[in-house]
Amino acid sequence: MPNIPKPDGAVRQRTLGIPAGTVSLEATLALPPAATAVVAFAHGSGSGRFSPRNQYVAACLQRRGLATLLLDLLSEDEEAVDRRTRGLRFDVDLLAERLLAAVAALEHDPEAAALRVGLFGASTGAAAALVAAAKHPKAVGAVVSRGGRPDLAGDHLTQVRSPTLLIVGEHDTPVIDLNQVALRALAGPKEMTLVAGASHLFEEPGALEAVAELAGRWFEQHLGTGTATRTDR
């Protein structure tokens, strides 16, 4: 994968503890000057806020003036259990509730509360992002899925009205089929884009750069290009 761009000195970062039921989730909020919106990341199976792929995309979004929130959807104890059982990573309803807890934290953050929210989900995290968008449509302005499993969102797909972009690798054949079915079910504005030459993890030269460019354009289009004020709260 490409090297993660060096952080812009003007981008301020803060570590957050996000309350989610009985646990506290670790997160990193990055705020460029005059941010246009904030994009919360929902990582894929067995991953976390230090996912190099998500960190790369987040850094690219920050360069476009978008704030980002990289977070762990499981606590440390839950991650230890999940490494043994591999069960929690597929609990989409739980992951969606955790993501909504992060969105709620942004709504009350003094530096992020005025910004509209987008969700970027990878693999099983994409399903969680879509369920979150279905459950709280006024809070989610746009969704991007990278190599996602939107099928795991089930019947929630028909309730997703947030503009949704599904990005899939050209050679990720099983996931292409799942995304095509999900695309038909989504209720709001929607697109599906295949990245030429890419497999599931977008490890090929230029593949992740293409994901970052597609995601950046989608969020700019649907979240606005100037500092956005939330008027739907």
PAZAPA-4460 file (N, C-alpha, C; in steps of 0.05 Angstrom, whole numbers, plus 32768, in hexadecimal, padded with zeros to 4 digits):
% residues 233
    n_x    n_y    n_z   ca_x   ca_y   ca_z    c_x    c_y    c_z   seq   type   mol
   8011   7FE8   8000   8000   8000   8000   8012   8019   8000     1      M     A
   8007   8030   7FF7   8017   8048   7FF7   801D   8052   8013     2      P     A
   8033   8062   8014   803A   806D   802E   8024   8081   8037     3      N     A
   801F   8081   8051   800C   8094   805D   8018   80B0   805B     4      I     A
   8009   80C3   804F   8014   80DE   804D   801C   80E9   8069     5      P     A
   8031   80F8   806A   8039   8104   8083   8024   8118   808C     6      K     A
   801E   8118   80A6   8009   812A   80AF   800F   8147   80AB     7      P     A
   7FFC   8156   80A2   7FFE   8173   809F   8000   817F   80BA     8      D     A
   8014   8191   80BE   8017   819D   80D8   7FFF   81AD   80E2     9      G     A
   7FEE   81B5   80CE   7FD7   81C5   80D6   7FC0   81B3   80DF    10      A     A
   7FC2   8199   80DB   7FAC   8187   80E4   7FB1   8180   8101    11      V     A
   7F9D   8186   8111   7F9F   8181   812E   7F92   8166   8134    12      R     A
   7F9F   8156   8145   7F94   813C   814C   7F8F   813A   816A    13      Q     A
   7F79   812D   8171   7F72   8128   818D   7F6A   810B   8190    14      R     A
   7F71   8100   81A7   7F68   80E5   81AE   7F4E   80E8   81BE    15      T     A
   7F3A   80D8   81B7   7F20   80DA   81C5   7F1A   80BF   81D2    16      L     A
   7F0B   80C0   81E8   7EFF   80A8   81F3   7EE1   80AA   81EF    17      G     A
   7ED6   8098   81DF   7EBA   809A   81D8   7EA9   8086   81E8    18      I     A
   7E97   8090   81F9   7E86   807D   8208   7E73   806F   81F6    19      P     A
   7E72   8054   81F9   7E60   8043   81EA   7E56   802D   81FC    20      A     A
   7E3F   8032   8209   7E35   801F   821B   7E47   801C   8233    21      G     A
   7E51   8004   8238   7E62   7FFF   824F   7E80   8001   8249    22      T     A
   7E87   8009   8230   7EA3   800A   8229   7EAA   8026   821F    23      V     A
   7EC4   802C   821D   7ECD   8045   8212   7EDF   803E   81FA    24      S     A
   7ED9   804B   81E3   7EE7   8045   81CB   7EFD   805A   81C6    25      L     A
   7F14   8051   81BD   7F2A   8063   81B7   7F27   806E   819B    26      E     A
   7F2C   8088   8197   7F29   8094   817D   7F3D   80AB   8179    27      A     A
   7F43   80B1   8160   7F55   80C7   8159   7F46   80DA   8147    28      T     A
   7F42   80F2   8150   7F34   8107   8140   7F49   8119   8134    29      L     A
   7F49   811C   8119   7F5C   812D   810B   7F4C   8144   80FE    30      A     A
   7F54   815C   8104   7F45   8174   80FB   7F57   8187   80EB    31      L     A
   7F53   8187   80D0   7F61   819B   80C0   7F55   81B6   80C5    32      P     A
   7F63   81CB   80BD   7F57   81E6   80C0   7F3E   81E9   80AF    33      P     A
   7F29   81F5   80B9   7F10   81FA   80AA   7F06   81E0   809E    34      A     A
   7F04   81CB   80AE   7EFB   81B1   80A4   7EDF   81B4   8098    35      A     A
   7EDA   81A5   8083   7EC1   81A6   8075   7EAD   8192   8080    36      T     A
   7EB7   817D   808C   7EA6   8168   8097   7EB8   8155   80A6    37      A     A
   7EAD   8141   80B3   7EBD   812D   80C1   7EB4   8112   80B8    38      V     A
   7EC7   8101   80B2   7EC2   80E6   80A9   7ECB   80D2   80BE    39      V     A
   7EB8   80C2   80C8   7EBE   80AE   80DC   7EC3   8093   80CD    40      A     A
   7ED8   8085   80D6   7EE0   806C   80C9   7ED7   8054   80D9    41      F     A
   7ECB   8041   80CA   7EC4   8027   80D6   7ED5   8012   80C9    42      A     A
   7EE8   8007   80D8   7EFB   7FF4   80CD   7EEF   7FD9   80C8    43      H     A
   7EFE   7FC9   80BA   7EF5   7FAE   80B3   7EFC   7F99   80C8    44      G     A
   7EF8   7F81   80C1   7EFC   7F6A   80D3   7F18   7F69   80DF    45      S     A
   7F19   7F68   80F9   7F33   7F64   8107   7F45   7F7C   8105    46      G     A
   7F3B   7F93   80FE   7F4C   7FAB   80FB   7F45   7FBF   8111    47      S     A
   7F50   7FD7   810E   7F4B   7FEC   8122   7F53   8007   8117    48      G     A
   7F55   801B   8129   7F5B   8036   8120   7F77   8039   8114    49      R     A
   7F88   8026   8119   7FA3   8027   810E   7FA6   8019   80F3    50      F     A
   7F8F   8011   80E7   7F90   8004   80CD   7F9F   8016   80B9    51      S     A
   7FB5   800C   80AD   7FC4   801E   809B   7FB4   8027   8083    52      P     A
   7FA2   8016   8079   7F91   801F   8062   7F7F   8036   806A    53      R     A
   7F71   8033   8080   7F60   8049   8089   7F70   8062   8090    54      N     A
   7F87   805E   809C   7F98   8075   80A2   7FA0   8084   8089    55      Q     A
   7FA6   8075   8074   7FAE   8081   805B   7F96   8091   804F    56      Y     A
   7F7F   8085   804E   7F67   8093   8043   7F61   80AC   8054    57      V     A
   7F63   80A8   806F   7F5D   80BF   8081   7F70   80D6   807B    58      A     A
   7F8A   80D0   8078   7F9E   80E5   8072   7F97   80F4   8058    59      A     A
   7F8E   80E5   8044   7F87   80F1   802B   7F6E   8103   802E    60      C     A
   7F5B   80FA   803E   7F43   810A   8042   7F4A   8124   8051    61      L     A
   7F5C   8122   8065   7F65   8139   8074   7F71   814E   8061    62      Q     A
   7F80   8145   804D   7F8C   8157   803A   7F78   8166   8029    63      R     A
   7F5F   815B   8028   7F49   8168   8019   7F39   8179   802C    64      R     A
   7F41   817C   8045   7F33   818D   8058   7F1D   817F   8067    65      G     A
   7F1D   8165   8067   7F0A   8155   8076   7F15   814B   8090    66      L     A
   7F07   8150   80A6   7F10   8144   80BF   7F0A   8126   80BF    67      A     A
   7F19   8117   80CF   7F15   80FA   80D0   7F15   80F0   80ED    68      T     A
   7F06   80DB   80F1   7F05   80CD   810B   7F0B   80B0   8107    69      L     A
   7F23   80A8   810F   7F2A   808C   810E   7F26   8080   812A    70      L     A
   7F17   806A   812B   7F10   8060   8146   7F10   8041   8146    71      L     A
   7F13   8037   815E   7F10   801A   8163   7EF3   8015   816A    72      D     A
   7EE7   8002   815C   7ECB   7FFC   8161   7EC8   7FE7   8178    73      L     A
   7EDE   7FDC   8181   7EDE   7FC9   8198   7EF1   7FD3   81AD    74      L     A
   7EEB   7FCD   81C6   7EFE   7FD4   81DC   7F15   7FC0   81DB    75      S     A
   7F2A   7FC5   81EB   7F41   7FB4   81EC   7F39   7F97   81F5    76      E     A
   7F28   7F96   8209   7F1F   7F7B   8212   7F0F   7F6D   81FD    77      D     A
   7EFE   7F7C   81EF   7EEE   7F6F   81DA   7EFF   7F67   81C2    78      E     A
   7F14   7F76   81BC   7F26   7F6E   81A7   7F34   7F54   81AE    79      E     A
   7F3C   7F51   81C7   7F49   7F38   81D0   7F36   7F20   81CC    80      A     A
   7F1D   7F24   81D3   7F09   7F0F   81CF   7F05   7F09   81B1    81      V     A
   7F04   7F1E   81A2   7EFF   7F1B   8185   7F16   7F0C   8177    82      D     A
   7F2F   7F11   8181   7F46   7F03   8175   7F43   7EE5   8178    83      R     A
   7F36   7EDD   818E   7F33   7EC0   8193   7F1A   7EB5   8185    84      R     A
   7F04   7EC4   8185   7EEB   7EB9   817B   7EE3   7EC3   815F    85      T     A
   7EEE   7EDA   8157   7EE8   7EE6   813D   7ECA   7EEB   813A    86      R     A
   7EBC   7EF0   8151   7E9F   7EF3   8150   7E96   7F10   8150    87      G     A
   7EA3   7F21   8160   7E9A   7F3D   8163   7E9D   7F4D   8149    88      L     A
   7EB2   7F46   8139   7EB7   7F55   8121   7EA0   7F53   810D    89      R     A
   7E8F   7F3E   8110   7E79   7F3A   80FE   7E5E   7F42   810B    90      F     A
   7E5F   7F4D   8123   7E47   7F57   8131   7E41   7F73   8127    91      D     A
   7E34   7F74   810F   7E30   7F8E   8102   7E1F   7FA1   8112    92      V     A
   7E0B   7F96   8120   7DFA   7FA8   8130   7E0A   7FB5   8146    93      D     A
   7E1B   7FA5   8153   7E2C   7FB1   8168   7E3F   7FC6   815D    94      L     A
   7E4C   7FC0   8146   7E5E   7FD3   813A   7E50   7FEC   8131    95      L     A
   7E37   7FE9   8127   7E28   8001   811F   7E21   8012   8137    96      A     A
   7E1A   8006   814E   7E14   8016   8166   7E2D   8024   816F    97      E     A
   7E44   8017   816D   7E5D   8025   8175   7E63   803C   8163    98      R     A
   7E5D   8039   8149   7E62   804E   8136   7E4F   8066   813C    99      L     A
   7E36   8060   8143   7E23   8075   814A   7E2C   8083   8163   100      L     A
   7E38   8075   8176   7E43   8081   818E   7E59   8095   8186   101      A     A
   7E69   808E   8172   7E7D   80A1   8169   7E71   80B9   815C   102      A     A
   7E5C   80B5   814C   7E4E   80CC   813F   7E43   80DE   8155   103      V     A
   7E37   80D2   816A   7E2C   80E3   8180   7E42   80F3   818D   104      A     A
   7E59   80E6   8191   7E70   80F4   819D   7E79   810C   818C   105      A     A
   7E78   8109   8172   7E7F   811F   8160   7E6B   8136   8162   106      L     A
   7E51   812E   8166   7E3C   8142   8168   7E40   8154   8180   107      E     A
   7E4E   814A   8195   7E52   8159   81AD   7E6E   8163   81B0   108      H     A
   7E7F   815E   819C   7E9A   8168   819E   7E9B   8185   8195   109      D     A
   7EA8   8196   81A5   7EA7   81B3   819F   7EB4   81BA   8184   110      P     A
   7EC6   81AA   817B   7ED3   81B0   8161   7EC7   81A2   814A   111      E     A
   7EB7   818E   814E   7EAC   817E   8138   7E8E   8181   8136   112      A     A
   7E81   818D   814A   7E63   818D   814A   7E57   819C   8133   113      A     A
   7E65   81AF   8127   7E5A   81BE   8110   7E5E   81B1   80F6   114      A     A
   7E6B   819A   80F5   7E72   818D   80DC   7E5F   8176   80D6   115      L     A
   7E58   8173   80BC   7E48   815C   80B4   7E59   8143   80B6   116      R     A
   7E4C   812C   80B7   7E5A   8112   80BC   7E57   8100   80A3   117      V     A
   7E6E   80F5   809C   7E6E   80DF   8088   7E7A   80C6   8095   118      G     A
   7E73   80AF   808A   7E7E   8096   8094   7E8D   8087   807E   119      L     A
   7EA4   807D   8085   7EB5   806D   8073   7EB8   8052   807F   120      F     A
   7EAE   803D   8072   7EAF   8022   807D   7EBE   800F   806B   121      G     A
   7ECD   7FFD   8077   7EDC   7FE9   8068   7ED3   7FCD   8071   122      A     A
   7ECF   7FBB   805E   7EC8   7F9F   8064   7EAF   7F9F   8076   123      S     A
   7EB0   7F91   808D   7E98   7F90   809E   7E91   7FAC   80AA   124      T     A
   7EA5   7FBE   80AB   7EA0   7FD9   80B5   7E8D   7FE8   80A2   125      G     A
   7E8D   7FE1   8088   7E7B   7FED   8075   7E5E   7FE6   807C   126      A     A
   7E59   7FCE   8084   7E3E   7FC6   808C   7E35   7FD6   80A5   127      A     A
   7E48   7FD9   80B8   7E42   7FE9   80D0   7E3B   8006   80C9   128      A     A
   7E4A   8011   80B6   7E45   802C   80AD   7E2A   802F   80A1   129      A     A
   7E22   801C   8091   7E07   801D   8084   7DF1   8019   8098   130      L     A
   7DF4   8008   80AB   7DE0   8005   80C0   7DDE   801F   80D0   131      V     A
   7DF4   802B   80D7   7DF4   8044   80E5   7DE6   805A   80D5   132      A     A
   7DEB   805B   80BB   7DDD   806F   80AA   7DBF   806A   80A9   133      A     A
   7DB7   8050   80A9   7D9B   804A   80A8   7D8D   8052   80C2   134      A     A
   7D9B   804E   80D9   7D8F   8054   80F3   7D8F   8071   80FA   135      K     A
   7DA1   8081   80EF   7DA4   809D   80F6   7DA8   80AD   80DD   136      H     A
   7D95   80AE   80CB   7D9A   80BA   80B0   7DA0   80D8   80B1   137      P     A
   7D95   80E6   80C5   7D9A   8103   80C6   7DB7   8109   80CE   138      K     A
   7DC4   80F6   80DB   7DDF   80FB   80E5   7DF5   80F4   80D0   139      A     A
   7DEE   80E4   80BC   7E02   80DA   80AA   7DFD   80E5   808E   140      V     A
   7E10   80F6   8085   7E0C   8104   806C   7E15   80F4   8054   141      G     A
   7E27   80E0   8057   7E31   80D0   8040   7E3F   80B8   804B   142      A     A
   7E40   80A3   803B   7E4E   808A   8042   7E5F   8081   802B   143      V     A
   7E77   8078   8031   7E89   806B   801D   7E91   8050   8028   144      V     A
   7E8F   803C   8017   7E96   8020   801F   7EAE   8018   800E   145      S     A
   7EC3   800E   801B   7EDB   8004   800C   7EDC   7FE5   8010   146      R     A
   7ED9   7FD7   7FFA   7EDA   7FBA   7FFB   7EC7   7FAF   8010   147      G     A
   7EB0   7FBB   8012   7E9D   7FB6   8028   7E8C   7F9D   8025   148      G     A
   7E80   7F96   803B   7E6C   7F80   803C   7E51   7F8D   8043   149      R     A
   7E46   7F9C   8031   7E2C   7FA9   8036   7E16   7F95   803A   150      P     A
   7E1A   7F7D   8030   7E05   7F68   8033   7DFF   7F63   8051   151      D     A
   7E14   7F67   8061   7E11   7F61   807E   7DFF   7F76   808C   152      L     A
   7DF8   7F8B   807E   7DE5   7F9F   8088   7DC8   7F96   8086   153      A     A
   7DC4   7F81   8076   7DA9   7F75   8074   7D93   7F88   806C   154      G     A
   7D7D   7F87   8079   7D65   7F97   8072   7D6A   7FB5   8077   155      D     A
   7D7F   7FBC   8085   7D84   7FD8   808A   7D8B   7FE7   8070   156      H     A
   7D94   7FD8   805C   7D9C   7FE5   8043   7D85   7FF5   8036   157      L     A
   7D6D   7FEB   8039   7D56   7FF9   802D   7D4F   8012   803C   158      T     A
   7D5B   8017   8053   7D56   802F   8062   7D6C   8044   8061   159      Q     A
   7D81   803D   8051   7D98   804F   804F   7D92   8064   803A   160      V     A
   7D90   807D   8042   7D8A   8093   802F   7DA2   80A6   802C   161      R     A
   7DB7   80A1   803C   7DCF   80B1   8039   7DDD   80AA   801F   162      S     A
   7DE7   80BD   800F   7DF5   80B7   7FF7   7E0C   80A3   7FFC   163      P     A
   7E0C   808D   7FEE   7E1F   8077   7FF4   7E2F   806F   7FDB   164      T     A
   7E49   806E   7FDE   7E5C   8065   7FCA   7E68   804B   7FD2   165      L     A
   7E64   8036   7FC1   7E70   801C   7FC5   7E89   8019   7FB3   166      L     A
   7EA0   8016   7FC0   7EB9   8013   7FB1   7EC3   7FF6   7FB3   167      I     A
   7EC7   7FE9   7F9D   7ECF   7FCD   7F9D   7EE6   7FC9   7F8A   168      V     A
   7EF8   7FB7   7F91   7F0E   7FB0   7F7F   7F04   7FA0   7F67   169      G     A
   7F0F   7FA5   7F4F   7F06   7F98   7F37   7F08   7F7A   7F38   170      E     A
   7F1C   7F70   7F48   7F20   7F53   7F49   7F15   7F47   7F62   171      H     A
   7F06   7F56   7F72   7EF9   7F4C   7F8A   7EDE   7F40   7F83   172      D     A
   7EDD   7F2B   7F73   7EC4   7F22   7F67   7EAE   7F1C   7F7A   173      T     A
   7EB2   7F0C   7F90   7E9C   7F07   7FA2   7E90   7F20   7FAE   174      P     A
   7EA1   7F33   7FB5   7E98   7F4C   7FC2   7E8A   7F5E   7FAE   175      V     A
   7E92   7F5C   7F94   7E84   7F6B   7F80   7E67   7F63   7F7F   176      I     A
   7E62   7F49   7F7E   7E47   7F3F   7F7D   7E37   7F48   7F95   177      D     A
   7E42   7F47   7FAD   7E34   7F4F   7FC5   7E2D   7F6D   7FC4   178      L     A
   7E40   7F7D   7FB9   7E3B   7F9A   7FB8   7E27   7FA1   7FA3   179      N     A
   7E26   7F92   7F8D   7E11   7F97   7F79   7DF5   7F92   7F84   180      Q     A
   7DF2   7F7D   7F94   7DD8   7F77   7FA0   7DD1   7F8E   7FB4   181      V     A
   7DE5   7F96   7FC4   7DE0   7FAB   7FD7   7DD9   7FC6   7FCA   182      A     A
   7DE6   7FCB   7FB3   7DE2   7FE4   7FA4   7DC4   7FE6   7F9D   183      L     A
   7DB9   7FD1   7F94   7D9D   7FD1   7F8C   7D8A   7FD6   7FA4   184      R     A
   7D93   7FCE   7FBC   7D82   7FD0   7FD3   7D83   7FEC   7FE0   185      A     A
   7D99   7FFA   7FDD   7D9C   8014   7FE9   7D87   8028   7FE0   186      L     A
   7D7C   8038   7FF3   7D66   8049   7FEC   7D6E   8065   7FE3   187      A     A
   7D85   806E   7FEA   7D8D   8089   7FE4   7D9F   808B   7FCB   188      G     A
   7DAA   80A3   7FC6   7DBD   80A6   7FB0   7DD4   8092   7FB4   189      P     A
   7DDD   8085   7F9E   7DF0   806F   7FA1   7E00   806C   7F87   190      K     A
   7E18   8062   7F8B   7E2A   805B   7F74   7E3B   8044   7F7D   191      E     A
   7E44   8035   7F69   7E58   8020   7F6E   7E6E   8023   7F59   192      M     A
   7E87   8023   7F63   7E9E   8027   7F52   7EB2   8010   7F56   193      T     A
   7EBB   8005   7F3F   7ED0   7FF1   7F40   7EEB   7FFE   7F3C   194      L     A
   7EFF   7FF7   7F4D   7F1A   8002   7F4A   7F29   7FEE   7F38   195      V     A
   7F32   7FF7   7F22   7F3F   7FE6   7F0E   7F58   7FD8   7F1A   196      A     A
   7F5B   7FBE   7F16   7F72   7FAF   7F1E   7F74   7FA9   7F3B   197      G     A
   7F60   7FB1   7F4B   7F62   7FAF   7F68   7F55   7F95   7F72   198      A     A
   7F60   7F8A   7F88   7F55   7F73   7F96   7F47   7F7D   7FB0   199      S     A
   7F41   7F6B   7FC2   7F31   7F72   7FD9   7F3F   7F87   7FEB   200      H     A
   7F59   7F85   7FEF   7F67   7F97   8001   7F73   7FAF   7FF3   201      L     A
   7F6F   7FB2   7FD9   7F78   7FC9   7FCA   7F97   7FCD   7FCE   202      F     A
   7FA5   7FB6   7FCD   7FC2   7FB7   7FD1   7FD2   7FBE   7FB8   203      E     A
   7FC5   7FBD   7FA1   7FD2   7FC2   7F88   7FDA   7FDF   7F85   204      E     A
   7FEF   7FE5   7F75   7FF8   8001   7F71   7FE2   8012   7F67   205      P     A
   7FDD   8028   7F75   7FC9   803C   7F6D   7FAD   8036   7F76   206      G     A
   7FA9   801E   7F81   7F8D   8016   7F89   7F83   8027   7FA0   207      A     A
   7F93   8028   7FB5   7F89   8037   7FCD   7F88   8055   7FC7   208      L     A
   7F9A   805F   7FB6   7F98   807B   7FAF   7F7E   8080   7FA1   209      E     A
   7F75   806D   7F90   7F5B   8071   7F82   7F44   8071   7F96   210      A     A
   7F46   8060   7FAA   7F31   805F   7FBF   7F30   807B   7FCD   211      V     A
   7F47   8085   7FD5   7F47   809F   7FE3   7F3C   80B5   7FD2   212      A     A
   7F42   80B5   7FB8   7F38   80CA   7FA6   7F1A   80C8   7FA3   213      E     A
   7F10   80AF   7F9F   7EF3   80AB   7F9B   7EE4   80B3   7FB5   214      L     A
   7EEF   80AB   7FCC   7EE2   80B1   7FE5   7EE2   80D0   7FEA   215      A     A
   7EF9   80DC   7FE5   7EFB   80F9   7FE9   7EE7   8109   7FD8   216      G     A
   7EE4   8101   7FBF   7ED1   810F   7FAD   7EB4   810A   7FB6   217      R     A
   7EAE   80F2   7FBF   7E93   80EC   7FC8   7E8C   80FC   7FE1   218      W     A
   7E9E   80FD   7FF4   7E98   810C   800C   7E96   812A   8007   219      F     A
   7EA8   8134   7FF5   7EA6   8151   7FEE   7E8B   8157   7FE0   220      E     A
   7E83   8145   7FCF   7E6A   8149   7FC0   7E51   8149   7FD3   221      Q     A
   7E51   8138   7FE6   7E39   8134   7FF6   7E3A   8140   8012   222      H     A
   7E51   8148   801B   7E53   8155   8035   7E59   8173   8032   223      L     A
   7E5F   817C   801A   7E65   8198   8016   7E82   819E   8015   224      G     A
   7E8A   81B4   8009   7EA6   81BC   8006   7EAE   81D4   8017   225      T     A
   7E9A   81DF   8026   7EA1   81F3   8039   7E9A   81E9   8055   226      G     A
   7EA2   81F8   806A   7E9D   81EF   8085   7E7F   81EC   8088   227      T     A
   7E76   81D3   808E   7E5A   81CD   808E   7E4E   81D0   80AA   228      A     A
   7E36   81DB   80AC   7E29   81DE   80C5   7E12   81CB   80C7   229      T     A
   7E10   81BC   80DD   7DFA   81A9   80E0   7DE1   81B8   80E7   230      R     A
   7DCD   81B6   80D6   7DB4   81C3   80DB   7D9E   81AF   80E0   231      T     A
   7DA5   8195   80E0   7D90   8180   80E2   7D91   8173   80FD   232      D     A
   7D9D   817F   8111   7D9F   8173   812B   7D86   817C   813C   233      R     A
***
